Amino acid sequence: MSDFVKIFDTTLRDGEQSPGASMTVEEKVIIARQLEMLRVDVIEAGFAAASEGDFKAVAEVSKTVKKSIVCSLARAMPNDIKAAGEAVSFAKKNRIHTFIATSPIHMEKKLKMKPPDVIDAAVTAVNLALNYTDDVEFSAEDAVRSDLDFLIQIFGEVIKAGAKTLNVPDTVGYSMPLDWGKKIKMLIEKTKNSDTVVWSTHCHNDLGMAVANSLAAVASGARQVECTVNGIGERAGNASLEEIVMGLKVRNDLFGCKTNIDTTQILKSSRLISQVTGYQVQPNKAIVGANAFAHESGIHQDGVLKHRETYEIMTPQDVGWSANRIVLGKLSGRNAFKQRLEKLGLDISSDEDLNLLFQKFKELADRKTEIFDEDIQALVSGKEKATECYRLESLVQESKTGSKPKAEVVFFHFGEKIKGFGIGNGPVDATVKAIESKVKSNSQLLLFSVNSITDGTQAQGEVTMRLSSRGRVVNGVGSDPDIVVASAKAYLNALNRLESEPRINPQQP
């Protein structure tokens, strides 16, 4: 058995199903570049048949990525297979990932199909996919609640049809590590020609066991793990890429397996995903949380100072925590700025976009003494586009003890300049009310979160606002050294997303 474990990243597909985490095509391309720098083996770029936007996103990622395999999800349906095949046709290395539900409850209640018909549909889907690529993956959705003998039968048939990777998903996060490991082992042992394919697992975190179940699958013979950066995803999320990778690396004595991941890119990837989606990483998150390598206890501090390995099982530098300050300031030129963007994997193809970013960089450099990589990433993820419905022009805010804060916000709506006034319980409340006095979106604010992008009192504040309107949930993100300005940007960004074309959430393995 090979000691190499493939990392299949589905941040752009399953991770995007987190409420409000939908991404633009441009954001997906930026993240895909970073995932390639992280050296993931497979990038699941989206579900091409879900919408015109998803098709375009998969196609653009396929055109951009050169080293990783680019994959599209597709139900076991001809139109889905066709859309996936056409979208990934631009990739240097491509894959179609087709799936169908195999549990009794899904077959009866959702598909309304008999088991033999499900097998026929799976085999037909694999055969159709092979017309577009020789790399076809098959998933048995809700495998965790599927009959073992039926799984053995359907997996045997799709192997015969030509599938190269078989994915065993815990779609609803129901399993436990000991049970999951046994199931994977039995499937590999009892499925005919199981040694001719790569076995994969895709675990959800509803009971907090996604990473543990994924590692149990590896211990039982799985050689591909499907996961997301920061563990984002629908409901409680997916297995966390960084925890799986570092688990295999730190406990190589148990697993004897390696991955292709450049672990020094983990933190950068985590922060980029957080900035783009608005999903902040909790401080005590393993590997990438702000406290992951912090020691408060005097006993722990004393031990680490005497010998690091007394309380640290990996170094901060292993996952990219080494301080990396950008040597750019307000006197830096456009070319130096462009080179730094390229080094960060944030290539900007349009001169118009580059000029806009450089202007924003200069404005930031005038207000902030030190510029960090995270500041540059925030500029890219939050840059304004000419096609946006709303764009902030200026903000005047007055706040003093004993009186209610007031705000005057000037913004553009499709080029029309609008001025709004608001009075609120705080400066942010007043700012939002000033915008709403003219927009009248009647949105419900579900989340208001403030995060410091870097250290120090000069740090940019990053604000996330999650809005709900007419059944849609979106995240808006804004960054600025002034928290109130960042809040205005975040709110307008969320309004932009509400007015954009709704994304159709696909089913997930």
C-alpha positions as CSV (number, residue, x, y, z in Angstrom):
1,M,0.0,0.0,0.0
2,S,1.3,3.5,-0.9
3,D,2.4,5.7,1.9
4,F,1.3,8.8,0.0
5,V,-2.1,10.5,0.9
6,K,-3.7,12.9,-1.6
7,I,-5.2,16.0,-0.3
8,F,-8.5,16.8,-2.1
9,D,-9.5,20.4,-1.2
10,T,-13.2,21.3,-1.5
11,T,-13.1,24.8,0.0
12,L,-14.3,26.3,-3.2
13,R,-17.3,23.9,-3.4
14,D,-18.3,22.4,-0.1
15,G,-16.7,25.2,1.9
16,E,-18.7,27.7,-0.1
17,Q,-21.9,26.1,1.2
18,S,-21.4,27.7,4.5
19,P,-24.2,30.3,5.0
20,G,-23.1,33.6,3.4
21,A,-19.7,32.2,2.2
22,S,-20.4,32.3,-1.5
23,M,-17.5,33.6,-3.5
24,T,-17.2,35.6,-6.7
25,V,-15.4,34.1,-9.7
26,E,-12.4,36.3,-9.1
27,E,-12.2,35.3,-5.4
28,K,-12.3,31.6,-6.4
29,V,-9.4,32.2,-8.8
30,I,-7.4,34.0,-6.1
31,I,-8.0,31.1,-3.6
32,A,-7.2,28.5,-6.2
33,R,-3.8,30.1,-6.8
34,Q,-3.1,29.9,-3.1
35,L,-4.3,26.3,-2.9
36,E,-1.8,25.5,-5.7
37,M,0.9,27.2,-3.7
38,L,-0.2,25.0,-0.8
39,R,0.3,22.1,-3.2
40,V,-3.0,20.4,-2.7
41,D,-3.4,17.5,-5.1
42,V,-7.0,18.1,-6.2
43,I,-9.0,21.4,-6.2
44,E,-12.7,20.9,-6.3
45,A,-13.5,24.2,-8.0
46,G,-17.3,24.0,-7.8
47,F,-20.5,22.3,-9.1
48,A,-20.5,23.4,-12.7
49,A,-24.2,22.5,-13.3
50,A,-25.5,24.4,-10.3
51,S,-25.5,27.8,-12.1
52,E,-24.0,29.8,-14.8
53,G,-21.8,31.5,-12.2
54,D,-20.5,28.2,-10.9
55,F,-19.8,27.0,-14.4
56,K,-17.7,30.1,-15.1
57,A,-15.9,29.8,-11.8
58,V,-14.9,26.2,-12.5
59,A,-13.8,27.2,-16.0
60,E,-11.7,30.1,-14.8
61,V,-10.0,28.1,-12.1
62,S,-9.3,25.4,-14.8
63,K,-7.6,28.0,-17.0
64,T,-5.6,29.3,-14.0
65,V,-4.3,26.3,-12.2
66,K,-1.3,24.4,-13.8
67,K,-0.1,21.9,-11.3
68,S,-3.1,20.7,-9.2
69,I,-5.9,18.6,-10.6
70,V,-9.1,20.7,-11.1
71,C,-12.3,18.9,-10.4
72,S,-16.0,19.7,-10.7
73,L,-18.8,17.9,-8.8
74,A,-21.6,16.4,-10.8
75,R,-24.7,14.4,-9.9
76,A,-25.1,11.1,-11.7
77,M,-27.1,12.9,-14.4
78,P,-26.2,13.5,-18.0
79,N,-26.6,17.3,-17.9
80,D,-24.4,17.5,-14.8
81,I,-21.7,15.4,-16.3
82,K,-21.8,17.4,-19.5
83,A,-21.5,20.7,-17.7
84,A,-18.6,19.4,-15.5
85,G,-16.8,18.0,-18.4
86,E,-17.0,21.2,-20.4
87,A,-16.0,23.4,-17.4
88,V,-12.9,21.4,-16.5
89,S,-11.8,20.9,-20.2
90,F,-9.5,23.9,-19.9
91,A,-7.5,22.4,-17.1
92,K,-4.1,20.9,-17.7
93,K,-5.1,18.0,-15.3
94,N,-8.8,17.5,-14.7
95,R,-11.3,15.3,-12.9
96,I,-15.1,14.8,-12.8
97,H,-16.4,13.9,-9.4
98,T,-19.8,12.2,-9.8
99,F,-22.1,11.0,-7.0
100,I,-25.4,9.4,-6.1
101,A,-27.0,8.7,-2.7
102,T,-26.8,5.0,-1.5
103,S,-28.5,5.0,1.9
104,P,-32.0,3.5,2.1
105,I,-33.5,6.8,3.4
106,H,-31.9,8.8,0.5
107,M,-32.8,6.3,-2.2
108,E,-36.4,6.1,-1.0
109,K,-37.2,9.6,0.2
110,K,-35.0,11.8,-2.0
111,L,-34.2,9.9,-5.2
112,K,-37.3,7.6,-5.2
113,M,-35.2,5.0,-6.9
114,K,-34.7,1.3,-6.3
115,P,-31.1,0.0,-5.5
116,P,-30.6,-1.6,-9.0
117,D,-31.6,1.7,-10.6
118,V,-29.1,3.6,-8.4
119,I,-26.3,1.2,-9.6
120,D,-27.3,1.7,-13.2
121,A,-27.3,5.5,-12.8
122,A,-23.8,5.4,-11.2
123,V,-22.3,3.2,-13.9
124,T,-23.9,5.3,-16.6
125,A,-22.5,8.5,-15.0
126,V,-19.0,7.1,-14.8
127,N,-19.2,6.0,-18.5
128,L,-20.4,9.4,-19.6
129,A,-17.7,11.2,-17.5
130,L,-15.0,9.1,-19.2
131,N,-15.9,10.8,-22.5
132,Y,-14.5,14.0,-21.0
133,T,-11.6,12.8,-18.8
134,D,-9.8,9.6,-17.8
135,D,-9.8,10.7,-14.2
136,V,-13.3,10.0,-12.7
137,E,-14.1,9.9,-9.0
138,F,-17.3,8.3,-7.7
139,S,-18.9,9.1,-4.3
140,A,-21.6,7.1,-2.5
141,E,-23.5,10.0,-0.8
142,D,-24.5,9.1,2.8
143,A,-22.3,6.1,2.8
144,V,-22.2,6.3,6.6
145,R,-25.9,5.1,6.7
146,S,-25.7,2.8,3.7
147,D,-25.8,-1.0,3.7
148,L,-22.3,-2.4,3.6
149,D,-23.2,-5.1,1.0
150,F,-24.8,-2.6,-1.2
151,L,-21.8,-0.3,-1.1
152,I,-19.5,-3.3,-2.0
153,Q,-21.8,-4.0,-4.9
154,I,-22.0,-0.5,-6.3
155,F,-18.3,0.2,-5.8
156,G,-17.4,-3.0,-7.6
157,E,-19.6,-1.9,-10.6
158,V,-18.1,1.6,-10.9
159,I,-14.6,0.2,-10.7
160,K,-15.5,-2.1,-13.6
161,A,-16.9,0.9,-15.4
162,G,-13.6,2.8,-15.1
163,A,-13.7,5.0,-11.9
164,K,-10.2,5.7,-10.6
165,T,-11.1,7.1,-7.1
166,L,-13.9,5.8,-4.8
167,N,-15.1,8.2,-2.1
168,V,-16.8,7.0,1.1
169,P,-18.4,10.1,2.6
170,D,-19.8,10.6,6.1
171,T,-22.3,13.1,4.7
172,V,-24.1,13.8,7.9
173,G,-21.3,13.6,10.4
174,Y,-22.8,10.5,12.0
175,S,-19.9,8.1,12.5
176,M,-17.2,7.6,15.1
177,P,-13.5,6.9,14.4
178,L,-13.5,3.3,15.5
179,D,-16.6,2.5,13.5
180,W,-15.5,4.5,10.5
181,G,-12.1,2.9,10.3
182,K,-13.7,-0.6,10.4
183,K,-16.1,0.3,7.6
184,I,-13.3,1.6,5.3
185,K,-11.2,-1.4,6.0
186,M,-14.1,-3.8,5.2
187,L,-14.9,-2.0,2.0
188,I,-11.4,-2.2,0.8
189,E,-11.1,-5.9,1.7
190,K,-14.4,-7.0,0.2
191,T,-14.8,-4.9,-2.9
192,K,-13.6,-6.6,-6.1
193,N,-10.5,-5.1,-7.6
194,S,-10.3,-2.6,-4.8
195,D,-6.5,-2.5,-5.2
196,T,-6.9,-0.8,-8.6
197,V,-8.4,2.4,-7.3
198,V,-7.6,5.1,-4.7
199,W,-10.0,5.1,-1.7
200,S,-11.0,8.4,-0.4
201,T,-13.1,9.8,2.5
202,H,-15.1,13.0,3.0
203,C,-16.2,13.6,6.6
204,H,-18.5,16.2,8.0
205,N,-18.2,17.6,11.5
206,D,-21.7,17.4,13.0
207,L,-20.4,15.5,16.1
208,G,-16.9,17.1,16.0
209,M,-15.4,13.9,14.6
210,A,-14.5,14.9,11.0
211,V,-10.8,15.0,11.4
212,A,-10.7,12.0,13.7
213,N,-12.8,10.0,11.2
214,S,-10.6,11.1,8.3
215,L,-7.5,10.0,10.1
216,A,-9.1,6.7,11.1
217,A,-9.9,6.2,7.3
218,V,-6.2,6.8,6.5
219,A,-5.2,4.3,9.1
220,S,-7.5,1.7,7.4
221,G,-6.2,2.3,3.9
222,A,-7.8,5.4,2.5
223,R,-5.2,7.3,0.4
224,Q,-7.2,10.5,-0.3
225,V,-8.8,12.8,2.2
226,E,-11.4,15.4,1.2
227,C,-11.3,18.5,3.4
228,T,-11.5,22.3,3.5
229,V,-9.2,25.1,4.8
230,N,-10.3,26.1,8.3
231,G,-12.8,23.3,8.2
232,I,-15.5,25.5,6.7
233,G,-18.6,24.0,5.2
234,E,-22.3,23.5,5.5
235,R,-23.7,23.0,9.0
236,A,-20.8,22.2,11.4
237,G,-18.3,22.2,8.5
238,N,-15.9,19.7,7.0
239,A,-12.7,18.0,8.1
240,S,-10.0,20.7,8.5
241,L,-7.2,20.4,6.0
242,E,-4.6,21.9,8.3
243,E,-5.4,19.5,11.2
244,I,-5.3,16.4,8.9
245,V,-2.1,17.4,7.3
246,M,-0.3,18.2,10.5
247,G,-1.8,15.2,12.2
248,L,-0.2,13.0,9.5
249,K,3.1,14.9,9.7
250,V,3.5,15.1,13.5
251,R,2.3,11.5,14.1
252,N,4.1,10.0,11.2
253,D,5.2,7.3,13.7
254,L,1.5,6.1,13.8
255,F,0.4,6.6,10.2
256,G,3.7,6.2,8.2
257,C,2.1,8.5,5.6
258,K,3.1,11.7,3.9
259,T,1.4,14.4,1.8
260,N,2.5,16.8,-0.8
261,I,1.4,19.9,1.2
262,D,3.8,22.8,1.7
263,T,2.9,23.3,5.4
264,T,4.5,26.7,5.5
265,Q,1.6,27.9,3.3
266,I,-1.1,26.8,5.8
267,L,-1.4,30.0,7.8
268,K,-1.5,32.2,4.6
269,S,-4.2,29.9,3.1
270,S,-6.2,30.1,6.4
271,R,-6.1,33.9,6.5
272,L,-7.0,34.3,2.9
273,I,-10.1,32.0,3.2
274,S,-11.1,33.9,6.4
275,Q,-10.8,37.3,4.6
276,V,-12.7,36.2,1.5
277,T,-15.6,34.4,3.2
278,G,-15.8,36.5,6.4
279,Y,-15.6,33.3,8.5
280,Q,-13.2,34.2,11.3
281,V,-10.9,31.6,12.9
282,Q,-11.5,31.2,16.6
283,P,-8.4,32.0,18.7
284,N,-8.1,28.5,20.1
285,K,-8.4,26.8,16.7
286,A,-5.7,24.1,16.3
287,I,-2.8,25.0,14.0
288,V,-4.0,28.4,12.7
289,G,-5.8,30.0,15.7
290,A,-4.1,33.1,17.3
291,N,-3.5,31.1,20.5
292,A,-2.3,27.9,18.8
293,F,1.3,28.6,19.9
294,A,0.6,31.0,22.9
295,H,1.6,29.9,26.4
296,E,-0.1,31.7,29.3
297,S,0.7,29.3,32.2
298,G,3.9,30.1,34.0
299,I,4.9,26.5,34.1
300,H,4.4,26.1,30.3
301,Q,6.3,29.4,29.6
302,D,9.2,28.2,31.8
303,G,9.3,24.8,30.0
304,V,9.2,26.3,26.5
305,L,11.9,28.8,27.3
306,K,14.1,26.0,28.6
307,H,13.3,23.6,25.7
308,R,10.6,24.2,23.1
309,E,9.6,20.6,22.8
310,T,8.4,20.4,26.5
311,Y,5.1,21.9,25.4
312,E,5.2,22.3,21.6
313,I,4.9,19.3,19.3
314,M,5.6,21.5,16.2
315,T,7.1,24.8,15.5
316,P,5.1,27.9,14.6
317,Q,7.3,28.2,11.5
318,D,6.2,24.7,10.3
319,V,2.8,26.1,9.4
320,G,3.8,29.6,8.4
321,W,3.7,31.6,11.6
322,S,7.2,33.2,11.0
323,A,6.9,37.0,10.9
324,N,7.1,38.1,7.3
325,R,6.9,41.9,7.0
326,I,6.6,43.4,3.6
327,V,9.4,46.0,2.9
328,L,7.1,48.4,1.1
329,G,5.9,51.8,2.2
330,K,4.5,55.0,0.8
331,L,7.6,55.6,-1.4
332,S,7.5,52.2,-3.0
333,G,6.8,52.0,-6.7
334,R,4.1,50.2,-8.7
335,N,6.5,47.5,-9.9
336,A,7.6,46.6,-6.4
337,F,4.0,46.3,-5.3
338,K,3.2,44.1,-8.3
339,Q,6.1,41.8,-7.5
340,R,4.9,41.4,-4.0
341,L,1.4,40.5,-5.2
342,E,2.9,37.8,-7.4
343,K,5.0,36.4,-4.5
344,L,1.8,36.2,-2.5
345,G,0.1,34.3,-5.3
346,L,-2.2,37.2,-5.9
347,D,-1.5,37.9,-9.6
348,I,-3.7,40.6,-11.0
349,S,-4.2,40.2,-14.7
350,S,-5.9,43.6,-15.4
351,D,-3.9,46.8,-15.4
352,E,-7.0,48.6,-14.2
353,D,-7.3,46.4,-11.2
354,L,-3.6,46.7,-10.5
355,N,-3.8,50.5,-10.6
356,L,-6.8,50.5,-8.3
357,L,-5.0,48.2,-5.8
358,F,-1.9,50.3,-5.9
359,Q,-3.9,53.5,-5.2
360,K,-5.5,51.7,-2.2
361,F,-2.0,50.5,-1.1
362,K,-0.7,54.1,-1.2
363,E,-3.6,55.4,0.8
364,L,-3.1,52.7,3.4
365,A,0.7,53.3,3.6
366,D,-0.1,57.0,4.4
367,R,-2.2,55.9,7.4
368,K,-0.2,52.9,8.6
369,T,3.5,52.8,9.3
370,E,4.1,49.1,8.7
371,I,2.4,47.0,5.9
372,F,2.1,43.2,6.3
373,D,1.3,40.5,3.9
374,E,-2.2,40.2,5.5
375,D,-2.8,43.9,4.7
376,I,-2.1,43.2,1.0
377,Q,-4.4,40.2,1.0
378,A,-7.1,42.2,2.6
379,L,-6.8,44.9,-0.1
380,V,-7.1,42.2,-2.8
381,S,-10.1,40.4,-1.2
382,G,-11.9,43.7,-0.6
383,K,-11.0,45.7,-3.7
384,E,-13.8,47.6,-5.3
385,K,-15.0,46.7,-8.8
386,A,-16.7,48.9,-11.4
387,T,-19.6,46.5,-11.6
388,E,-20.5,46.7,-7.9
389,C,-23.9,48.1,-7.1
390,Y,-22.7,50.0,-4.0
391,R,-19.4,51.7,-3.3
392,L,-18.4,53.8,-0.3
393,E,-17.2,57.4,-1.0
394,S,-16.9,59.0,2.4
395,L,-18.0,58.8,6.0
396,V,-18.3,61.5,8.7
397,Q,-19.1,60.3,12.2
398,E,-19.6,62.1,15.4
399,S,-19.6,60.4,18.8
400,K,-19.2,61.8,22.3
401,T,-20.1,60.8,25.8
402,G,-23.7,61.6,26.8
403,S,-25.2,61.9,23.3
404,K,-26.2,59.5,20.6
405,P,-23.6,59.1,17.7
406,K,-24.4,60.5,14.3
407,A,-23.2,59.5,10.9
408,E,-23.2,60.9,7.4
409,V,-22.4,58.3,4.7
410,V,-21.8,59.1,1.1
411,F,-21.9,56.2,-1.3
412,F,-22.5,55.4,-5.0
413,H,-25.3,53.2,-6.3
414,F,-24.6,52.3,-9.9
415,G,-22.7,55.5,-10.3
416,E,-25.4,57.7,-8.6
417,K,-24.0,59.6,-5.6
418,I,-26.2,59.2,-2.5
419,K,-25.9,60.8,1.0
420,G,-27.5,59.3,4.0
421,F,-27.8,60.4,7.7
422,G,-28.3,58.2,10.7
423,I,-28.5,58.4,14.5
424,G,-27.8,55.2,16.5
425,N,-26.8,53.7,19.8
426,G,-23.2,53.5,18.7
427,P,-21.1,54.8,15.7
428,V,-21.5,51.5,13.8
429,D,-25.3,51.5,14.4
430,A,-25.5,55.1,13.2
431,T,-23.5,54.3,10.1
432,V,-25.7,51.4,9.2
433,K,-28.8,53.4,9.8
434,A,-27.4,56.2,7.5
435,I,-27.0,53.7,4.7
436,E,-30.4,52.1,5.3
437,S,-32.1,55.5,5.3
438,K,-31.5,55.5,1.5
439,V,-31.2,51.8,0.6
440,K,-34.2,50.5,2.6
441,S,-33.1,46.9,2.1
442,N,-35.0,45.7,5.2
443,S,-32.2,43.2,5.8
444,Q,-31.7,41.5,9.2
445,L,-28.2,41.7,10.6
446,L,-27.3,38.1,11.8
447,L,-23.7,38.7,12.7
448,F,-21.3,41.6,13.4
449,S,-17.7,40.6,13.9
450,V,-14.5,42.6,14.2
451,N,-11.1,41.1,13.8
452,S,-7.6,42.6,13.8
453,I,-5.8,41.7,10.6
454,T,-2.3,42.3,12.2
455,D,-0.9,43.2,15.6
456,G,-0.7,46.7,17.1
457,T,-3.0,49.7,17.4
458,Q,-2.3,50.7,13.8
459,A,-3.7,47.4,12.6
460,Q,-6.4,47.3,10.0
461,G,-9.7,46.2,11.4
462,E,-11.6,43.6,9.4
463,V,-15.4,43.6,9.9
464,T,-17.8,40.9,8.8
465,M,-21.5,41.5,8.6
466,R,-23.9,38.7,7.8
467,L,-27.2,39.8,6.4
468,S,-30.4,37.9,5.7
469,S,-33.0,39.1,3.2
470,R,-35.8,37.3,1.5
471,G,-34.4,33.9,2.4
472,R,-30.8,34.7,1.3
473,V,-27.9,34.9,3.7
474,V,-24.7,36.7,2.7
475,N,-21.5,37.8,4.3
476,G,-20.0,41.2,3.7
477,V,-16.4,41.9,4.6
478,G,-14.6,45.3,4.9
479,S,-11.2,46.3,6.1
480,D,-9.8,49.7,7.2
481,P,-7.6,51.1,10.0
482,D,-10.9,52.9,11.1
483,I,-13.3,50.3,12.4
484,V,-16.4,52.4,11.6
485,V,-15.2,52.8,8.0
486,A,-14.5,49.1,7.8
487,S,-18.1,48.5,9.0
488,A,-19.6,50.7,6.3
489,K,-17.5,48.9,3.7
490,A,-18.7,45.5,5.1
491,Y,-22.3,46.5,5.0
492,L,-22.2,47.8,1.5
493,N,-20.3,44.7,0.4
494,A,-23.1,42.6,1.9
495,L,-25.7,44.6,0.0
496,N,-23.7,44.0,-3.2
497,R,-23.9,40.3,-2.6
498,L,-27.6,40.5,-1.9
499,E,-28.2,42.2,-5.3
500,S,-25.9,39.8,-7.2
501,E,-27.3,36.6,-8.8
502,P,-28.2,34.0,-6.1
503,R,-26.0,31.0,-6.0
504,I,-27.6,27.6,-6.1
505,N,-26.2,25.4,-3.4
506,P,-25.5,21.9,-4.7
507,Q,-26.0,18.7,-2.8
508,Q,-22.8,17.5,-1.2
509,P,-21.2,14.0,-0.7
